[in-house]
Amino acid sequence: MRGVAIMRGGPGGAHRGRALAEAGFDVALFEPRDRSEKACGGGIPARGIEASPFLNTPKLPVRIVRTCVVVAPSGREAVVPLAAPLHIYSRADLHLYLLERAAAAGVRRVRSRVVDVKRLADGAWTLLTEAGPEGLPEHGPFDFLVAADGASGASRRRLAGGIPARQLTQGIGYYLPGISEDAITLKF
């Protein structure tokens, strides 16, 4: 077996990489950044915390939110109590923590951004990267490819085509270190 390549090491890629490494796979995780803040990426519902008890650690400061303020286009507001609390983490802290857990499980990190993938005649994959610290722009072959760069990521466009414009929405959010609020706000 030649192993598994994972494109991007956000929460999905880093967590999956760790699980595969613990199951005995040789895993290469392609992630150029140690810390990556993302406005919409640090909210985890209570059921996610129950399924991932390793998130209950002092290494990850958390803000627990129990209320949502919904703001209509007219400006009218409604305050809605959440059925279960939402745990808000800094995405940068969460990113680094999950990358460290993956490395501890034996995941090999490639600090380069993937710019293209190729499928070989035997079904294996090779990945082309930007020139990075490793100095090797082509990696592989790998038996499996996990595309964990998100629904609008390059791997989805390359492997499955684009998303039709009528199916796209946009969300804008923010995370401000040191700011603590008792609610999240959704504005339409």
LOGUBA-205005 format. One record per residue: residue number from 1; residue in one letter; x, y, z of N, C-alpha, C, O, CB in turn. Coordinates in pm, whole numbers, plus 50000, padded with zeros to 5 digits. Glycine has a CB too. Example, Ala and Ser with C-alpha at 12.3 -4.5 7.8 and 13.67 -1.06 7.14 Angstrom:
VEXSE     n   res     npx     npy     npz    capx    capy    capz     cpx     cpy     cpz     opx     opy     opz    cbpx    cbpy    cbpz
VEXSE     1     A   51319   49431   50780   51230   49550   50780   51320   49670   50780   51424   49668   50846   51131   49553   50905
VEXSE     2     S   51285   49775   50708   51367   49894   50714   51290   50003   50787   51341   50114   50804   51408   49940   50572
end
This chain:
VEXSE     n   res     npx     npy     npz    capx    capy    capz     cpx     cpy     cpz     opx     opy     opz    cbpx    cbpy    cbpz
VEXSE     1     M   50084   49882   50000   50000   50000   50000   50088   50124   50000   50185   50134   50076   49905   50000   50122
VEXSE     2     R   50053   50220   49913   50130   50343   49902   50077   50453   49992   50144   50555   50007   50131   50392   49760
VEXSE     3     G   49964   50437   50052   49916   50533   50149   49805   50624   50102   49744   50605   49997   50027   50615   50194
VEXSE     4     V   49782   50724   50186   49671   50816   50168   49725   50959   50164   49808   50997   50246   49566   50800   50282
VEXSE     5     A   49677   51037   50068   49707   51179   50062   49581   51254   50104   49472   51224   50057   49755   51223   49918
VEXSE     6     I   49598   51352   50192   49486   51436   50235   49518   51579   50196   49619   51636   50237   49460   51422   50389
VEXSE     7     M   49429   51636   50116   49446   51775   50073   49379   51866   50174   49257   51870   50184   49387   51797   49932
VEXSE     8     R   49458   51940   50249   49425   52041   50349   49406   51978   50486   49353   51867   50501   49299   52116   50308
VEXSE     9     G   49452   52053   50584   49454   52005   50721   49367   52083   50816   49404   52102   50932   49590   52005   50772
VEXSE    10     G   49252   52129   50769   49157   52192   50860   49100   52085   50952   49152   51974   50957   49043   52264   50781
VEXSE    11     P   48994   52117   51025   48939   52018   51118   48907   51884   51052   48939   51780   51109   48815   52073   51181
VEXSE    12     G   48844   51883   50936   48809   51757   50870   48932   51679   50826   48942   51559   50853   48721   51784   50750
VEXSE    13     G   49026   51745   50760   49145   51676   50710   49236   51627   50821   49284   51514   50816   49222   51768   50619
VEXSE    14     A   49261   51711   50922   49349   51672   51032   49288   51559   51114   49358   51465   51153   49379   51793   51122
VEXSE    15     H   49158   51569   51141   49093   51465   51221   49089   51332   51145   49116   51227   51203   48950   51510   51259
VEXSE    16     R   49055   51336   51017   49052   51214   50937   49192   51155   50924   49209   51034   50930   48992   51242   50797
VEXSE    17     G   49293   51241   50906   49430   51193   50897   49472   51118   51021   49534   51012   51013   49524   51309   50874
VEXSE    18     R   49438   51172   51137   49470   51105   51263   49402   50969   51270   49465   50869   51305   49428   51192   51383
VEXSE    19     A   49274   50963   51236   49201   50836   51242   49262   50732   51147   49276   50616   51183   49053   50858   51207
VEXSE    20     L   49299   50775   51027   49361   50682   50931   49498   50635   50979   49531   50517   50966   49374   50748   50793
VEXSE    21     A   49578   50725   51034   49709   50686   51086   49694   50587   51202   49770   50490   51211   49788   50811   51132
VEXSE    22     E   49597   50611   51290   49574   50519   51401   49527   50383   51352   49545   50282   51421   49473   50577   51499
VEXSE    23     A   49465   50379   51233   49420   50252   51175   49531   50182   51096   49509   50075   51039   49299   50276   51084
VEXSE    24     G   49651   50243   51092   49765   50179   51028   49800   50228   50889   49891   50173   50827   49740   50036   51021
VEXSE    25     F   49732   50329   50840   49764   50382   50707   49882   50478   50714   49904   50545   50815   49643   50453   50647
VEXSE    26     D   49958   50484   50605   50063   50583   50587   49994   50708   50530   49942   50704   50419   50180   50531   50491
VEXSE    27     V   49994   50818   50607   49916   50935   50570   50006   51056   50549   50090   51089   50633   49811   50966   50678
VEXSE    28     A   49988   51122   50434   50054   51249   50406   49946   51357   50401   49851   51348   50323   50137   51244   50270
VEXSE    29     L   49961   51457   50486   49864   51566   50497   49925   51693   50435   50027   51743   50483   49824   51591   50646
VEXSE    30     F   49862   51742   50331   49912   51859   50258   49844   51984   50314   49729   52013   50283   49886   51846   50105
VEXSE    31     E   49917   52057   50397   49866   52178   50461   49982   52275   50482   50073   52247   50560   49795   52145   50598
VEXSE    32     P   49979   52390   50413   50091   52483   50425   50090   52567   50552   50195   52618   50592   50092   52574   50307
VEXSE    33     R   49975   52584   50618   49965   52677   50730   49956   52604   50864   49895   52497   50874   49846   52768   50713
VEXSE    34     D   50018   52664   50967   50005   52610   51102   49877   52657   51168   49810   52582   51239   50126   52650   51187
VEXSE    35     R   49843   52783   51144   49725   52842   51206   49646   52911   51096   49702   52984   51014   49764   52942   51321
VEXSE    36     S   49518   52888   51095   49434   52948   50994   49304   52993   51058   49223   52911   51101   49408   52850   50877
VEXSE    37     E   49285   53125   51064   49159   53176   51120   49055   53176   51010   49086   53209   50895   49177   53320   51181
VEXSE    38     K   48936   53139   51041   48827   53134   50945   48702   53176   51019   48667   53119   51123   48812   52991   50881
VEXSE    39     A   48635   53275   50966   48522   53333   51037   48414   53232   51073   48360   53237   51183   48461   53442   50954
VEXSE    40     C   48383   53141   50982   48271   53050   51006   48316   52912   51052   48236   52819   51049   48188   53037   50881
VEXSE    41     G   48439   52897   51094   48490   52762   51117   48507   52716   51258   48560   52606   51278   48613   52750   51053
VEXSE    42     G   48467   52792   51360   48497   52748   51495   48379   52713   51581   48395   52688   51700   48572   52851   51561
VEXSE    43     G   48259   52710   51524   48140   52680   51603   48107   52531   51598   48091   52473   51491   48022   52761   51553
VEXSE    44     I   48098   52469   51716   48070   52326   51723   47950   52305   51816   47953   52348   51931   48195   52245   51774
VEXSE    45     P   47844   52240   51766   47726   52216   51851   47758   52115   51962   47857   52042   51954   47608   52167   51767
VEXSE    46     A   47672   52112   52063   47693   52023   52178   47709   51877   52136   47791   51806   52194   47577   52036   52275
VEXSE    47     R   47632   51831   52036   47645   51691   51994   47783   51665   51933   47833   51552   51940   47534   51655   51893
VEXSE    48     G   47844   51767   51872   47981   51752   51820   48082   51740   51932   48179   51665   51920   48017   51869   51731
VEXSE    49     I   48060   51812   52040   48148   51803   52158   48134   51665   52222   48234   51605   52263   48115   51914   52261
VEXSE    50     E   48011   51615   52229   47989   51480   52285   48060   51375   52202   48115   51279   52257   47839   51449   52293
VEXSE    51     A   48060   51390   52069   48124   51293   51980   48276   51311   51976   48348   51222   51931   48067   51305   51839
VEXSE    52     S   48324   51425   52022   48468   51456   52016   48516   51506   52152   48549   51624   52166   48498   51563   51905
VEXSE    53     P   48520   51419   52253   48554   51464   52388   48695   51522   52400   48723   51593   52497   48541   51349   52483
VEXSE    54     F   48783   51494   52304   48917   51551   52308   48916   51703   52293   49017   51768   52319   49003   51489   52198
VEXSE    55     L   48802   51760   52252   48792   51906   52241   48778   51973   52378   48797   52094   52390   48674   51944   52152
VEXSE    56     N   48744   51895   52479   48737   51949   52615   48876   51949   52676   48910   51860   52754   48638   51866   52704
VEXSE    57     T   48956   52048   52639   49092   52057   52686   49125   52203   52718   49076   52293   52650   49191   52000   52582
VEXSE    58     P   49207   52227   52818   49248   52364   52847   49330   52427   52734   49346   52550   52730   49329   52366   52976
VEXSE    59     K   49383   52346   52642   49460   52399   52530   49372   52478   52433   49423   52557   52353   49529   52285   52456
VEXSE    60     L   49241   52456   52440   49149   52523   52348   49051   52612   52426   48951   52562   52478   49071   52418   52265
VEXSE    61     P   49079   52741   52435   48981   52830   52498   48850   52825   52420   48850   52819   52297   49035   52975   52505
VEXSE    62     V   48741   52827   52492   48610   52812   52429   48513   52916   52487   48523   52953   52603   48555   52669   52448
VEXSE    63     R   48423   52960   52404   48312   53045   52447   48186   52965   52422   48165   52916   52311   48310   53185   52371
VEXSE    64     I   48102   52951   52522   47978   52874   52508   47862   52972   52493   47839   53059   52578   47956   52779   52631
VEXSE    65     V   47790   52956   52383   47680   53045   52348   47549   52968   52360   47539   52854   52316   47697   53103   52205
VEXSE    66     R   47449   53032   52420   47320   52967   52440   47204   53042   52375   47088   53001   52385   47293   52953   52588
VEXSE    67     T   47237   53155   52307   47133   53238   52248   47174   53281   52107   47292   53304   52080   47106   53361   52335
VEXSE    68     C   47075   53293   52020   47097   53341   51884   47007   53463   51860   46887   53459   51889   47068   53228   51778
VEXSE    69     V   47066   53570   51809   46990   53688   51772   46974   53684   51619   47074   53685   51546   47060   53822   51821
VEXSE    70     V   46852   53679   51572   46824   53676   51429   46776   53815   51389   46680   53868   51445   46717   53565   51393
VEXSE    71     V   46846   53875   51289   46813   54010   51244   46759   54000   51101   46828   53953   51010   46938   54105   51251
VEXSE    72     A   46636   54045   51082   46572   54042   50951   46626   54156   50863   46685   54250   50915   46417   54053   50965
VEXSE    73     P   46606   54147   50730   46648   54256   50641   46589   54392   50682   46650   54496   50656   46609   54224   50498
VEXSE    74     S   46473   54391   50744   46410   54516   50788   46476   54575   50912   46451   54690   50947   46263   54492   50815
VEXSE    75     G   46561   54496   50978   46625   54541   51101   46560   54489   51227   46616   54503   51336   46627   54689   51104
VEXSE    76     R   46443   54428   51215   46376   54370   51332   46458   54252   51384   46518   54178   51306   46231   54325   51298
VEXSE    77     E   46459   54236   51513   46538   54130   51577   46451   54035   51656   46347   54073   51711   46644   54190   51668
VEXSE    78     A   46495   53909   51660   46432   53810   51745   46543   53739   51821   46643   53698   51763   46346   53708   51661
VEXSE    79     V   46525   53725   51950   46622   53654   52033   46569   53512   52054   46459   53493   52105   46645   53727   52171
VEXSE    80     V   46649   53414   52013   46607   53274   52017   46702   53195   52105   46823   53191   52078   46600   53214   51873
VEXSE    81     P   46650   53130   52211   46739   53044   52290   46773   52918   52209   46687   52860   52143   46671   53004   52427
VEXSE    82     L   46898   52877   52214   46940   52757   52142   46897   52634   52221   46903   52633   52344   47093   52757   52119
VEXSE    83     A   46855   52530   52152   46813   52406   52218   46930   52341   52291   46911   52277   52395   46754   52308   52117
VEXSE    84     A   47050   52358   52238   47172   52305   52300   47281   52410   52278   47278   52481   52178   47213   52164   52239
VEXSE    85     P   47376   52419   52368   47478   52523   52355   47567   52502   52232   47587   52390   52185   47563   52528   52480
VEXSE    86     L   47620   52612   52183   47716   52613   52073   47851   52653   52131   47863   52756   52197   47671   52710   51958
VEXSE    87     H   47953   52571   52105   48088   52597   52154   48165   52670   52044   48178   52619   51933   48161   52464   52197
VEXSE    88     I   48215   52790   52074   48287   52871   51976   48435   52871   52011   48475   52912   52120   48231   53017   51972
VEXSE    89     Y   48516   52823   51916   48661   52820   51930   48722   52915   51828   48662   52943   51725   48716   52676   51912
VEXSE    90     S   48840   52964   51858   48918   53031   51755   48956   52924   51654   49013   52822   51692   49045   53103   51815
VEXSE    91     R   48926   52946   51526   48960   52846   51425   49111   52826   51417   49157   52715   51391   48905   52889   51288
VEXSE    92     A   49189   52933   51440   49335   52920   51435   49384   52826   51546   49469   52740   51522   49403   53059   51450
VEXSE    93     D   49329   52842   51668   49367   52752   51778   49323   52609   51750   49399   52515   51774   49307   52801   51910
VEXSE    94     L   49201   52593   51701   49149   52460   51669   49233   52394   51560   49265   52276   51569   49001   52470   51625
VEXSE    95     H   49267   52470   51457   49348   52420   51345   49481   52364   51397   49518   52251   51367   49374   52532   51242
VEXSE    96     L   49553   52446   51474   49683   52404   51525   49671   52282   51617   49752   52190   51608   49750   52519   51599
VEXSE    97     Y   49573   52282   51704   49553   52171   51797   49529   52040   51722   49587   51937   51756   49435   52201   51890
VEXSE    98     L   49443   52042   51620   49414   51920   51544   49533   51876   51459   49555   51756   51442   49292   51941   51455
VEXSE    99     L   49611   51971   51406   49734   51934   51334   49834   51865   51427   49897   51766   51389   49799   52059   51270
VEXSE   100     E   49847   51916   51548   49938   51855   51646   49891   51714   51683   49974   51624   51697   49947   51942   51773
VEXSE   101     R   49761   51694   51699   49708   51560   51730   49735   51464   51614   49770   51348   51636   49556   51567   51759
VEXSE   102     A   49719   51513   51491   49746   51429   51374   49894   51389   51370   49926   51272   51346   49706   51503   51243
VEXSE   103     A   49983   51484   51392   50127   51454   51391   50163   51353   51500   50244   51264   51477   50209   51584   51410
VEXSE   104     A   50102   51366   51617   50129   51273   51726   50086   51131   51691   50140   51034   51745   50058   51319   51854
VEXSE   105     A   49990   51117   51601   49943   50985   51559   50025   50929   51444   50003   50816   51401   49797   50991   51518
VEXSE   106     G   50121   51007   51393   50207   50958   51285   50178   51015   51147   50236   50968   51048   50196   50813   51278
VEXSE   107     V   50091   51113   51138   50063   51175   51008   50184   51258   50966   50237   51337   51044   49934   51264   51015
VEXSE   108     R   50226   51239   50842   50338   51315   50785   50283   51440   50720   50197   51433   50632   50418   51230   50682
VEXSE   109     R   50332   51554   50763   50282   51682   50713   50368   51731   50598   50491   51733   50608   50279   51787   50825
VEXSE   110     V   50305   51770   50489   50372   51832   50375   50327   51977   50374   50209   52005   50350   50339   51759   50238
VEXSE   111     R   50418   52068   50399   50386   52210   50413   50385   52280   50277   50459   52375   50254   50485   52278   50507
VEXSE   112     S   50301   52232   50191   50286   52290   50057   50140   52285   50018   50064   52200   50064   50374   52216   49952
VEXSE   113     R   50102   52378   49931   49964   52383   49880   49957   52299   49753   50042   52312   49664   49919   52530   49852
VEXSE   114     V   49857   52214   49745   49836   52131   49625   49778   52220   49515   49682   52293   49538   49741   52010   49655
VEXSE   115     V   49838   52212   49397   49789   52292   49284   49725   52205   49177   49652   52257   49091   49903   52373   49224
VEXSE   116     D   49750   52074   49180   49688   51984   49082   49699   51840   49131   49790   51806   49206   49753   52000   48943
VEXSE   117     V   49607   51758   49087   49612   51614   49113   49605   51541   48981   49545   51588   48885   49496   51570   49208
VEXSE   118     K   49667   51425   48977   49664   51342   48857   49627   51200   48896   49674   51147   48997   49800   51345   48782
VEXSE   119     R   49542   51140   48816   49507   50999   48836   49589   50918   48739   49587   50944   48618   49352   50974   48815
VEXSE   120     L   49662   50820   48790   49748   50736   48706   49668   50621   48647   49556   50593   48690   49868   50683   48788
VEXSE   121     A   49726   50554   48550   49658   50444   48482   49619   50332   48578   49516   50266   48559   49747   50388   48372
VEXSE   122     D   49699   50309   48682   49669   50202   48777   49571   50246   48886   49542   50170   48979   49797   50153   48841
VEXSE   123     G   49518   50370   48876   49421   50420   48973   49482   50498   49087   49410   50557   49166   49344   50307   49027
VEXSE   124     A   49614   50499   49098   49680   50574   49205   49678   50724   49173   49644   50765   49062   49826   50525   49223
VEXSE   125     W   49713   50804   49273   49710   50950   49262   49850   51009   49282   49927   50959   49363   49612   51009   49363
VEXSE   126     T   49880   51114   49209   49997   51196   49240   49947   51339   49259   49847   51380   49200   50106   51188   49125
VEXSE   127     L   50017   51413   49342   49980   51550   49372   50094   51643   49334   50210   51615   49364   49943   51567   49520
VEXSE   128     L   50061   51751   49269   50157   51855   49236   50137   51970   49333   50024   52013   49357   50142   51901   49087
VEXSE   129     T   50247   52020   49388   50238   52127   49487   50320   52246   49442   50402   52238   49350   50286   52078   49623
VEXSE   130     E   50296   52358   49509   50383   52473   49493   50518   52435   49550   50527   52346   49635   50325   52601   49563
VEXSE   131     A   50623   52500   49505   50754   52476   49564   50746   52514   49711   50707   52626   49744   50866   52556   49491
VEXSE   132     G   50783   52422   49798   50776   52445   49941   50905   52402   50007   51003   52373   49938   50658   52372   50002
VEXSE   133     P   50908   52396   50138   51028   52354   50210   51079   52217   50169   51199   52190   50176   51001   52356   50358
VEXSE   134     E   50986   52127   50127   51029   51994   50085   51103   51997   49952   51181   51908   49922   50908   51902   50075
VEXSE   135     G   51078   52100   49873   51146   52115   49746   51098   52022   49637   51149   52028   49525   51290   52095   49765
VEXSE   136     L   51002   51935   49665   50953   51841   49566   50812   51881   49524   50719   51870   49604   50955   51696   49621
VEXSE   137     P   50794   51926   49400   50660   51967   49360   50566   51850   49329   50445   51870   49323   50669   52055   49241
VEXSE   138     E   50619   51728   49308   50531   51613   49279   50545   51511   49390   50656   51476   49431   50565   51549   49142
VEXSE   139     H   50430   51463   49439   50428   51369   49551   50342   51249   49513   50241   51263   49443   50374   51437   49681
VEXSE   140     G   50384   51134   49559   50303   51015   49533   50389   50906   49474   50512   50917   49471   50187   51047   49440
VEXSE   141     P   50327   50802   49429   50183   50781   49418   50118   50742   49551   50183   50688   49641   50153   50675   49314
VEXSE   142     F   49988   50770   49560   49906   50737   49675   49790   50649   49628   49738   50667   49518   49855   50865   49748
VEXSE   143     D   49751   50555   49713   49637   50470   49680   49504   50543   49694   49409   50518   49619   49636   50346   49768
VEXSE   144     F   49498   50633   49792   49372   50703   49820   49397   50853   49829   49504   50898   49868   49310   50651   49951
VEXSE   145     L   49295   50929   49791   49300   51074   49800   49178   51120   49879   49065   51086   49844   49304   51139   49659
VEXSE   146     V   49200   51198   49984   49093   51259   50061   49098   51408   50033   49197   51474   50064   49106   51228   50216
VEXSE   147     A   48993   51460   49974   48986   51602   49942   48911   51672   50055   48788   51665   50062   48915   51627   49804
VEXSE   148     A   48986   51739   50143   48927   51802   50261   48943   51953   50257   48963   52017   50360   48990   51746   50388
VEXSE   149     D   48936   52009   50138   48953   52154   50126   48821   52228   50109   48820   52343   50065   49043   52185   50009
VEXSE   150     G   48711   52165   50142   48582   52232   50145   48504   52221   50016   48557   52186   49911   48601   52373   50179
VEXSE   151     A   48377   52254   50026   48285   52241   49912   48324   52330   49795   48297   52296   49680   48145   52273   49954
VEXSE   152     S   48387   52443   49823   48427   52532   49713   48577   52526   49688   48632   52613   49620   48386   52675   49743
VEXSE   153     G   48643   52424   49742   48787   52411   49725   48827   52366   49586   48744   52323   49506   48841   52314   49826
VEXSE   154     A   48957   52378   49560   49011   52343   49428   48991   52195   49395   48968   52160   49279   49160   52376   49423
VEXSE   155     S   48998   52109   49495   48984   51966   49465   48843   51934   49417   48825   51851   49328   49017   51881   49589
VEXSE   156     R   48742   51998   49474   48606   51973   49427   48589   52018   49283   48533   51946   49200   48503   52045   49518
VEXSE   157     R   48640   52137   49253   48630   52187   49115   48705   52095   49020   48657   52067   48911   48684   52331   49105
VEXSE   158     R   48822   52050   49061   48907   51967   48974   48849   51827   48956   48853   51772   48846   49049   51957   49032
VEXSE   159     L   48796   51769   49063   48753   51630   49059   48604   51611   49027   48566   51510   48969   48782   51565   49189
VEXSE   160     A   48521   51709   49065   48377   51690   49048   48309   51805   48974   48187   51802   48955   48313   51674   49183
VEXSE   161     G   48383   51903   48932   48323   52016   48863   48277   52123   48959   48278   52102   49081   48207   51971   48778
VEXSE   162     G   48236   52236   48906   48195   52349   48988   48053   52336   49038   47977   52251   48993   48209   52476   48911
VEXSE   163     I   48019   52421   49133   47884   52426   49186   47807   52530   49106   47854   52643   49090   47883   52461   49340
VEXSE   164     P   47689   52495   49053   47610   52594   48979   47579   52716   49065   47553   52703   49185   47479   52531   48928
VEXSE   165     A   47582   52833   49004   47562   52959   49078   47431   52959   49156   47425   53016   49265   47564   53077   48982
VEXSE   166     R   47326   52897   49104   47197   52898   49174   47199   52816   49303   47108   52827   49385   47088   52845   49081
VEXSE   167     Q   47302   52736   49323   47313   52656   49445   47408   52718   49548   47429   52661   49655   47359   52516   49411
VEXSE   168     L   47465   52832   49516   47561   52896   49605   47493   52996   49697   47398   53064   49658   47671   52964   49525
VEXSE   169     T   47544   53005   49819   47505   53109   49913   47633   53165   49972   47741   53108   49955   47407   53055   50025
VEXSE   170     Q   47621   53275   50040   47740   53334   50101   47711   53367   50245   47604   53419   50278   47785   53459   50025
VEXSE   171     G   47804   53336   50329   47793   53371   50470   47915   53452   50509   48027   53420   50470   47779   53246   50558
VEXSE   172     I   47894   53555   50585   48005   53637   50633   47998   53636   50784   47893   53661   50843   47998   53783   50575
VEXSE   173     G   48110   53609   50845   48114   53604   50990   48245   53662   51039   48327   53706   50959   48095   53461   51042
VEXSE   174     Y   48263   53662   51168   48388   53713   51223   48415   53644   51356   48325   53595   51423   48382   53866   51241
VEXSE   175     Y   48542   53643   51391   48586   53599   51523   48684   53704   51571   48782   53732   51502   48651   53454   51520
VEXSE   176     L   48659   53763   51685   48747   53865   51740   48808   53812   51869   48738   53794   51968   48671   53999   51765
VEXSE   177     P   48940   53786   51868   49004   53736   51989   48980   53831   52108   48991   53952   52094   49155   53716   51966
VEXSE   178     G   48948   53773   52220   48927   53851   52341   48788   53909   52357   48755   53963   52463   49025   53960   52344
VEXSE   179     I   48705   53901   52254   48569   53953   52263   48478   53837   52302   48480   53731   52239   48522   54019   52127
VEXSE   180     S   48399   53857   52405   48310   53752   52450   48167   53805   52450   48138   53906   52514   48350   53701   52591
VEXSE   181     E   48081   53739   52379   47940   53775   52376   47859   53656   52422   47904   53541   52415   47896   53821   52234
VEXSE   182     D   47740   53683   52468   47653   53576   52516   47569   53516   52405   47498   53417   52428   47565   53627   52625
VEXSE   183     A   47574   53574   52284   47489   53529   52175   47567   53530   52045   47669   53598   52031   47363   53617   52164
VEXSE   184     I   47515   53453   51949   47562   53468   51811   47454   53548   51739   47337   53544   51776   47589   53326   51741
VEXSE   185     T   47495   53619   51636   47401   53701   51562   47399   53657   51417   47504   53646   51353   47436   53850   51574
VEXSE   186     L   47279   53631   51365   47260   53599   51224   47181   53713   51162   47069   53741   51203   47187   53461   51204
VEXSE   187     K   47240   53777   51062   47173   53890   50998   47148   53857   50853   47237   53813   50781   47257   54019   51011
VEXSE   188     F   47024   53879   50810   46984   53850   50671   46964   53980   50597   46930   53979   50479   46855   53766   50667
end
